[in-house]
Amino acid sequence: MVPKPDWAARFESWLGARVPVHPNVLSGLKLLVITPALLLALKQIDVLPTGALLVGSLFFVFAALDYLDGVVARARGLDSAFGRLFDRVTDYPLLFGVSYFCVDVVPPALLAGKLGLDLLLLLLYVLGRGSTENRLRTAMSYTTLLTLVFLSQGWLPRFVSPRAVGYLLWTNIAFSSTVALYNLDVLQKRFIADLLSGANLLCGIFSMVAASRDKLELSLLFLILGAAFDGFDGAAARRWGGTRFGVYSDDVADGVNYGVAPGVAIYFTVGGTEGAVVGSLYSIFTISRLVYFTLNKAEADPRFFSGVPSTVGGLVVLCALILFQNSVLVMGLMVGVACILMVSFDTHYRHLGRAFAEHKRRAVYGGTLYLLLLIVGGKLFGRELSIAMILGINLVYGLLPIVQNFRRALGSGAEETAGS
């Protein structure tokens, strides 16, 4: 659905040609060596030393082997139906094992639904209905697997709580059901973009629920997941078409996830009349920015945004609410900065997804980075630092074009003064 960038394709060709191991051997190592070692480390028995470093290293090796077997197969012309099936099968023992470790803290029905649908998709692939080339499914599967690993070890309970994992499993079930219906020819292609917009809307609702229960980190996580779905609905619409409600469903989902949900989070964090007023104003500013973007989409340059994207505004607000809960003044300042940047329509912001992807198609690199910073970075660097990094990235992205415009204005003014 989203084409691979040229630089990524060149890198994979270079890397695959230099790995002298058959891809099926890499899959076998993942299944027979890394998976048992990782499960033993997660079980915390005396066979292996325990600790986050060991678990993280083994998980990294697992993911690296999973990535390399496909890269090597394509680069060396060793791709085969058996190899693709074997690669996919070797993913399940770890998923089933980690799910078993979480069965006491996550509703078994949700785990069974997730695993059952994964097996159904595997069966449909064996029957010739479906493909292994689905990067969105892979990204969601790895995110779910990683959160289950964290939950089984009790790591970052404010980020990875049983409730959060339950929401994520529901999202997986909805997505896998959509893929299964499509592979069974029940779902028409033109409805896929609307379903992805619906997933974005669902993430916005989950984000509001989390904020109402003082789970701001979880609220931030769902905003990022919604941004990932938002990144793919446009690509789905361009590839397979859409319905007459497609544009409106996308706009409604964006308004809820980036406008209403952060406004609700402001209200529950600040509280009282101040929280209601500031939260409402933020939602109004964000929805106004989305309306402006929609009305001017036909005349706009697709490579640039007019004003900072509403996704960035939502991230700035939620990060500020988490980091500065003891300083209402700083929180208000960050909300004001986000609002001003979103309605700075004369300032053009580079569309990073289109900058990195081929054929000017959208790619969700930012969402992946933010998820890694939240989940993995939170464990390695601490909650505050990982969220501060997300806030810093978005502030730099938002303020840098304004600083550049100001410098150009100063340079032009100096030239005019010198000329006169």
Secondary structure, DSSP 8 states (H G I E B T S, - for coil): -----HHHHHHHHHHHHT--S-HHHHHHHIIIIIHHHHHHHHHT-TTS--SHHHHHHHHHHHHHHHHHHHHHHHHTT---HHHHHHHHHTTHHHHHHHHHHTTTTS-HHHHHHHHHHHHHHHHHHHTT-S-S--HHHHHHHHHHHHHHHHHHHT--TTTS-HHHHHHHHHHHHHHHHHHHHHHTT-S-GGGHHHHHHHHHHHHHHHHHHHHHTT-HHHHHHHHHHHHHHHHHHHHHHHHH---TTHHHHHHHHHIIIIIIHHHHHHHHHH-HHHHHHHHHHHHHHHHHHHHHHHHTTTTS-TTEEES--HHHHHHHHHHHHHHTTT-HHHHHHHHHHHHHHHT-TTSEEE-HHHHHSGGG----HHHHHHHHHHHHHHHHH-HHHHHHHHHHHHHHHHHHHHHHHHHHHHHHHHHHHHH-
